[in-house]
């Protein structure tokens, strides 16, 4: 079965997931997680990347990142993160070989409609997996920093988060309410499908903008069913569709 094309678009957030090889654990200890985040912070500065959300699960990583002015920096970031983490694990275990799948999954996000939905999806991963009762109970995601329970660290507050209110305190409060509202199945499936197929997460208009910017061909798979729960200050996204990119 042919692989779907993957685009990295400058100055646009992307939902990224990278899984362990054969879905094996990539984080054995909290020390592994701390070093991964330190590496993310280092390359964020070096490559000029903005990190809008992250979640470190046992055998995979979710990130929402904007590569900045150079779209190729998304691939450079993921290659460097995987390489350094693999070398660390091999050194500690006295083994060789890769710790990660060869290809990470990536979905460019239409910011105004779906960025908040994707960051919520990422930060609710531990709750869906049954390892935390609430996102604030899980140490290894960006949620705690976003709502003021920890320092921001390598996190960059995204423009949609900042547009929720005029003060940081109110932004945090409204975002907390948004996440606690949960995700409907239709929204969950839309995000999962887009990520699995390296699709765009966005509307028809967004797809046409991507075509103009990149020259990629965009094919519609049919009518999507976005959640009726609106993010604070956002529309429902009626008329959005599943999309994938062709080479």
Secondary structure, 3 states (H helix, E strand, C coil): CCCCCCCCCCCCEEEEEEEEHHHCCCCCCHHHHHHHHHHHHHHHHHHCCEEEEEEECCCEEEEEEECCCCCCHHHHHHHHHHHHHHHHHHHHHCCCCCCECCCCEEEEECHHHHHHHHHHHHHCHHHHCCCCCCHHHCCCECHHHHCCCCCCCCCCCCHHHHCCCCCHHHHHHHHHHHHHCCCCHHHHHHHHHHHHCCCCECCHHHHHHHHHHHCCEEEEEEECCCCCCCCCCCCCCCCCEEEEEEC
